């Protein structure tokens, strides 16, 4: 099956991602977002279980797929972000990496 390229993004608002450690031990390495022309990363060395990293701005764009990688595992995970997806939560668990996108601010979430 042929993959379709990411469609048009109309807005130009701020996009940010952060990492949540759901493992039983401190993390090592970095979590990286990239597309065909840009790359942004968060150093997660020492991020303790149940902890959240700082937020990192990134720049998704029309026509460019969004890739996520935890350097300790080395695989790219594709999950595209669109206009309303202002925040991406990257979870690292015993099972690997997961990405959740949302338009709501993490400052409003109840933990």
C-alpha positions as CSV (number, residue, x, y, z in Angstrom):
1,X,0.0,0.0,0.0
2,X,1.4,3.4,-1.0
3,X,1.9,5.9,1.8
4,X,0.2,9.3,1.3
5,X,2.3,12.4,2.0
6,X,1.2,14.6,4.8
7,X,-1.5,17.2,3.7
8,X,-1.7,20.9,4.0
9,X,-1.3,22.7,7.4
10,X,-3.0,26.0,7.3
11,X,-1.9,27.5,10.6
12,X,1.5,28.6,11.9
13,X,0.9,28.3,15.6
14,X,3.4,27.1,18.3
15,X,3.9,23.4,18.6
16,X,5.7,21.8,21.6
17,X,6.5,18.3,22.7
18,X,7.6,16.8,26.0
19,X,8.5,13.3,27.3
20,X,6.9,11.3,30.1
21,X,8.9,8.4,31.6
22,X,6.6,5.5,32.3
23,X,9.4,3.0,32.8
24,X,10.7,1.6,36.1
25,X,14.1,3.3,35.8
26,X,15.8,6.5,34.8
27,X,16.0,7.2,31.1
28,X,19.1,7.7,29.0
29,X,19.6,9.2,25.6
30,X,17.4,11.8,23.8
31,X,14.0,11.9,22.2
32,X,14.1,13.5,18.7
33,X,11.4,14.9,16.5
34,X,12.3,15.3,12.8
35,X,10.9,15.9,9.3
36,X,12.6,16.3,6.0
37,X,14.1,19.6,6.9
38,X,14.3,20.1,10.7
39,X,15.2,18.3,13.9
40,X,14.6,19.1,17.5
41,X,15.5,17.0,20.6
42,X,15.1,16.7,24.3
43,X,17.9,15.2,26.4
44,X,16.2,12.7,28.7
45,X,19.3,11.4,30.5
46,X,18.4,10.9,34.2
47,X,14.6,11.5,33.7
48,X,13.2,9.5,36.6
49,X,10.1,7.2,36.5
50,X,6.9,9.2,36.6
51,X,8.7,12.4,35.7
52,X,8.0,14.8,32.8
53,X,10.7,16.6,30.8
54,X,10.8,20.3,29.8
55,X,8.8,21.3,26.7
56,X,10.5,21.7,23.4
57,X,9.2,23.7,20.5
58,X,9.2,22.0,17.1
59,X,8.0,23.0,13.6
60,X,5.8,20.5,11.7
61,X,5.1,21.6,8.1
62,X,2.8,20.7,5.2
63,X,4.1,17.9,3.0
64,X,6.6,16.6,5.6
65,X,5.9,13.6,7.7
66,X,6.7,13.8,11.4
67,X,9.1,11.2,12.9
68,X,9.8,10.6,16.5
69,X,12.8,8.6,17.9
70,X,14.1,7.6,21.3
71,X,17.9,7.3,20.6
72,X,18.2,4.3,23.0
73,X,16.0,2.2,20.7
74,X,17.0,3.7,17.4
75,X,13.7,3.2,15.5
76,X,11.7,6.0,13.9
77,X,8.1,6.2,14.8
78,X,5.8,8.2,12.4
79,X,2.9,10.2,13.7
80,X,1.9,13.3,11.9
81,X,0.9,16.5,13.7
82,X,-1.5,19.0,12.2
83,X,-2.7,22.5,12.8
84,X,-4.7,21.9,16.0
85,X,-2.2,19.4,17.5
86,X,-0.3,22.1,19.5
87,X,1.2,19.6,22.0
88,X,2.7,16.1,21.6
89,X,3.2,13.9,24.6
90,X,6.0,11.4,24.0
91,X,5.7,8.4,26.4
92,X,8.6,6.1,27.0
93,X,7.5,2.8,28.6
94,X,8.8,-0.8,29.0
95,X,7.1,-1.4,25.6
96,X,8.9,1.5,23.8
97,X,7.9,4.9,22.5
98,X,4.4,6.3,22.0
99,X,3.2,9.7,20.8
100,X,-0.1,11.3,21.7
101,X,-1.1,14.7,20.1
102,X,-3.6,17.1,21.5
103,X,-4.8,20.7,21.2
104,X,-5.2,21.2,24.9
105,X,-2.4,22.7,27.1
106,X,-0.7,20.3,29.6
107,X,-1.0,23.2,32.1
108,X,-4.8,22.5,32.3
109,X,-4.5,18.7,32.7
110,X,-5.2,17.1,36.1
111,X,-2.6,14.4,37.0
